[in-house]
Amino acid sequence: MTDTAHLSISEAADLVRKRKLSPIELTEACLERIAALDARLRAFITVTREDALATAQQTAAAIAGGNYKGPLHGIPIALKDLFDTAGGRTTAGSKILAERVPTADAEATARLKAAGAIILGKLNMHEFAFGATGLNPHYSGTHNPWATDRMSGGSSSGSAAALAAGMALGALGSDTGGSIRIPSSLCAVTGLKPTYGRVSRRGVVPLSWSLDHVGPLARSAADAAILLKAIAGRDAGDETSSEVPVPDYTKALADTRLKGVRIGVPDSFFFDNVDAECLEAIRAALFLLRDMKAQVDEVSLPHASEASSAVAAIMLPEALAYHHRWLAERPDDYGEDVRGRLELAALFPAVTYVEAKRLRTLVSEEWRTSVFDRFDLLAVPTTPVAAPLLDDDSLQTTLTLTRFTGVFNLTGLPAISIPCGFTSAGLPIGLQLVGRWWEEATVLRVAHAYQQATDWHKRTPPL
Amino acid sequence: MQDDPRDTVRRIAALAGLPLAEERSAALALTLPFVQAVVAALAAVDYRDADPSAPSPPRPKATP
């Protein structure tokens, strides 16, 4: 039988709705796991234990009174520590904002609360989300639950580690170059970066306005569907958020048949210099999808290799623009890696920034007309390697980890990472599925179908 | 005669309002090849008529 803290949201919601499991019991189970494990893993920056228990008691009373709101009602969730929480410290993993207490919730925080979720606390992350390792000089690096001498990946490091370790049933993260999908891949959880504009970013500390996305991390695609439904949709307070209607993602999962689904596998770039065991797992996943009657064919992706350069040329100057004053006045309050990246950003010419924006337009149009006219999805590795060692915090490590993810921030395409195997050392491997703009439902449906045929996402680390 | 990369990065950073100490200029100079690679990669693309201000992602033509 699954431990209470390792239940999926879907499983827990069913028990809560039938009053076979109390939100108090569920919240206590997560808090016990946090108390037992977080000194080793460092997934949390702030645990809001008393608030969580008080909310759980109110929630239990509401449900007992017949006021059940839906599948997130009474479910313990944790937030990357860049989502504003009214009255609760929001540090963005930094010393600069260490004492910052927002007066209002981020829109995504507010929507989760409105759906009845119980907020357990704020999760560790790469400082200001500006790195893919999750190592943090101010709050310690987050250790990978599958091998505690390895990094969890980042920047949403605590989000993935907490889920894998059974400390929360779901989490929110942000993704500017892969920061949801990379830690999901390295920790064997499911992480979805929705279409740019699908989820409001109001109240989320920015890294790069043109590339920032907000999305869920969960134990399954089905759980990611529940979380996305709660947070997606137009927010008048975020000009980039879209009015495109939000479908019922859970309903879309019902059809697990893949006959007729066309999956494109890039013929270059995404399979170059990939670790042999990762490559083997990805190929096995593609064979399985073909066995499940999906049509899997090679596809050429124009300008995929230049896209990584464009991501850097946009992300770095935009990050510097946000941090400019602090960097001039408080440079020693940054960690060495983030400070170095911000200084590096100053070297980029303005023309390169504009060219990167032009490339985004060019790639989006070319892929719309010559790729997604023939394919419903792309399938690629999430990362070219499994989790690196904890002390490997070089710029090169971040460039390696983001090699296959950043391009989908540039294009704004929805992309999910799902577990698809383990290395011989027991380290997780992730498969990335990428859909057309606004078609998260297709991404989630195919990911869910794959998870119905496999059990990689159900495995738990040997803690 | 070639410029010292440390002087180059120090001058550019100063233009951006970021005065750098000698040791930081030296460290930053090591990243110049990365910047040059990004600049070269993007300078080599034929952008045709791509507009940097075009809406991204492309707006849907119909409700999905």
Interface residues (C-beta under 8 A of the other chain):
Chain A: T195 Y196 G197 S210 V244 P245 P247 H303 S305 E306 S309 A310 A312 A313 L320 H324 L327 A328 G340 E343 L344 A346 L347 F348 P349 T352 V354 E355 A356 K357 R358 L359 R360 T361 L362 S364 E365 R368 L395 T411 G412 L413 W437 W438 E439 A441
Chain B: V9 I12 A13 L15 A16 G17 L18 L20 R24 A27 L28 T31 L32 F34 V35 A37 V38 V39 A41 L42 A43 A44 V45 Y47 R48 A50 D51 P52 S53 A54 S56 P57 P58 P60 T63 P64
